[in-house]
Amino acid sequence: MMNEPLLKNITLLYVEDDDYIRAMLVRFLRRRVAKVYEAVNGREGLDIFISNKDDIDLVITDIQMPVMSGMVMIEEIRKIGDPPPIIITTAYNDELHTSDKVCRNTIKPIDTNQLLESIMFCMGVK
């Protein structure tokens, strides 16, 4: 993988309501980045982001979640100030579940190599 050691400096927030997907991806990401905050819905993700916004370099979020959707969370993060890059993960390939306000839109099932490439692209890692 191109310059994967540079990922070790990145802290990210991963928001996903599916326990299995979240557990698998968090384990995968923790082996590759400095730190992973995890949340089960947009409300929890927003709370974690607000508490740690100076530490979070990138947000990866599902869209369709209970309590608060990923889209609402993204809008709330954008209101706080200059948001970090955001990657959307969704099982739906339509306009309601993607956004041009984010760095990348990724369709599930998530290809981990593609996700790493998206993280590096969004973080400007060559």
Buried (B, 14 or more C-beta within 10 A) or exposed (E): EEEEEEBEEBBBBBBBBBEEBBEBBBEBBEEBBEBBBBBBBBBBBBBBBEEEBEBBBBBBBBBBBEBBBBBBBBBBBEEEEEBBBBBBBBBEEEEEBBBEEBBBBBBBEBEEEEBBBBBBBBBEBE
